[in-house]
Amino acid sequence: MAHTNRRSAVPSHRRVSLWCSSMVLGLGIWAMHFIGMQAMSLPVAVSYDVLGTLLSILPGMIAAWLALWSLQTTHPSNLQVASSGVWVGLGIAAMHYSGIAAMQLEAPLYFHIPQFLLSLFLGLLFAIAAFAAHRWIYQHGLENLHWSWRLLPPSLMTVAMASMHYVSMHAMRFVLPTDQAHNMLHTAGLASNQTLSLAIAAMTGVVFLILGLANALLRYRDLWQALAARDARLNAMVDTSANGVITINEQGLVQDFNPAAERMFGYTKHEVIGRNISMLMPSPLAEQHDAHLLKHLGKPDKAITVNGREVLGKHKDGRHIPLQLAIGKASTPSGTLFVGYLQDISERKRTDAQLRIAASVFQHVREGVAIVDAHHNISDVNPAFLRLMEKSREDCIGKALEALYEEADIPPDMSKLWQTVATQQYWQNEIMFTRSNGTVWIQRLSISPVLNELKRPHHFIAVISDVSERPGLEAMLSHADLHDSATGLPSQKLFMDRLSNGLLTAKRKSSHVGVMVVKTIAHQTPSMQPGSPDHTGALRLIAQLLQQQLRSTDTLARFGDDQLALLLPGIKDPASFRALVQRLGQSINTSHVSYSKFAIDEIRLGYTCTLQSKGSASELMALALDDLVPLRTPSKPLMQ
């Protein structure tokens, strides 16, 4: 009783079970003692004190409670086993001698000391042995031992009680007068009070029955609560599962249908329960299902071979759903149940298709594509990348991306490259190479990161394309699209295209390019807003003055409503560049043109070149616009 209910999940059940088992053991000790006493013939008349007799039950029960309480752990130690045996042994002795103390005798009584000590020793020894045998049996598992081994612990406990009792009774000595002893020894027979013995046995049996029923009730409640908790856990797992769970019986009728299955098939639970599972299958699977089911009926050991197989399900609206199916079966008193676990793999199928398309694009796209890991090492490249870079796969895989651009005529600044990718999520530039045959080709390199769920890059995609033979804007667009209609000058779009080409040419020829910006500041009146006819006339006049100083008038463009931009190629050194800018500024200042009729308040000039800063065409123009300084005002024709 104590071992069975020790594992109860309810603390109150464990406490009641401990008291019941303690009462069973304590009452067993008490009943053995008094039935044994009734079986003895004594040379004196005996009567019993009722209160003392009843109180003698307590030592055995208390000792039993202490012993079983110390064994509440699942794996009791040797000390706990020994202490439990000592408690029970002392309890047997305390009950025995308190019971004898409740006897009312007509003659003095004393005990033979050696036999008295022997009774104590035997009680302790066999009680400890009983608890040790109990632990040994449950450690090795009852199912692994013959049934006769289960009788060992109660047999040893019986020997502990009987040996202590009868050795103690053998140690009893009565002091009687000679004539009284002679008469009693001859007149007292071996008659015993069988009625009292039967009464004690019956009372003990009734109490044992009541305690056994109470223990069985507690055990039943524990099993019922454990079953209810297990069902609740199972229901919670099934109801919250992301996969569909469907249970059917031997006839293929649906017994359970969880919420995930409802979402998967579009049916509610009440629409499916009691109907054949084939309603969820497309033809011809629906017609074949009952035949497959019959193969497993009556064959609990027959393995189900469809586990992990991809099948098709039929939604309520008629569309087919790709599913991954696993099936389990269980034998129950009402027959075999089959449980299907379904996972909707529609998204995975779409992803696989997209991956196949992406892999095909990766292999056949004309642009070179390299996948770069977080450490900037190349993990994969497509054939176009190898063709454009004139490298083998072994030359690229596992190598740093920077290593591939060490042979570039002007390699990119990789430290700034990765910093730009980290801050702006994109980087692009054009790089010039000299091929093995001596020809020059221009590569456009673009890098963008692939972010994880924490918005941190775990890979980078590098895309390269050959722009050496790209057609210019002038070949693609008409003259009207690329020139300002008011001044006839090239537009901002054409100027930036020429500036980009000029930068690449300068890199190839190891020369430098400069840009200059002229900006006019007019009265802020409605008639003189930037872009007005009078303002445009001022820009046209300044353009004519500048064109007189230029070799090629195509290098001058209108860069906005109130700005002109000049492309100055062939720069050799900073001094010559400054001299050229001063000469162009003087052509504006020293002219005899009056700007007052155009209401121009101020003219500003900005300039920069690749000698001073490196960068793209847009970066050079931004530097020139940021460095505008006054050149001319109406009151001061020349600003030094």
Secondary structure, DSSP 8 states (H G I E B T S, - for coil): -HHHHTT-S-HHHHHHHHHHHHHHHHHHHHHHHHHHHHT---SS-EEE-HHHHHHTHHHHHHHHHHHHHTT-SSS--HHHHHHHHHHHHHHHHHHHHHHHHTEEESS-EEE-HHHHHHHHHHHHHHHHHHHHHHHHHHHH-GGGS-GGGGGHHHHHHHHHHHHHHHHHHHTEEE---HHHHHHHHHH--S---HHHHHHHHHHHHHHHHHHHHHHHHHHHHHHHHHHHHHHHHHHHHHHH-SSEEEEE-TT-BEEEE-HHHHHHHS--HHHHTTSBGGGGS-TTHHHHHHHHHHTTTT-TT---TTTTEEEEEE-TTS-EEEEEEEEEEEEETTEEEEEEEEEE-HHHHHHHHHHHHHHHHHHH-SSEEEEEETTSBEEEE-HHHHHHHT--HHHHTTSBGGGGGTTSSS---HHHHHHHHHHHS-EEEEEEEE-TTS-EEEEEEEEEEEE-TTS-EEEEEEEEEE-TT---HHHHS-HHHHB-TTT--B-HHHHHHHHHHHHHHHHHHT-EEEEEEEEEEE--SGGGSTTSHHHHHHHHHHHHHHHTT-S-GGGEEE-STTEEEEEEEEE--HHHHHHHHHHHHHHHHS-----GGGTEEEEEEEEEETTT----HHHHHHHHHHT-EEEE-SS-S---
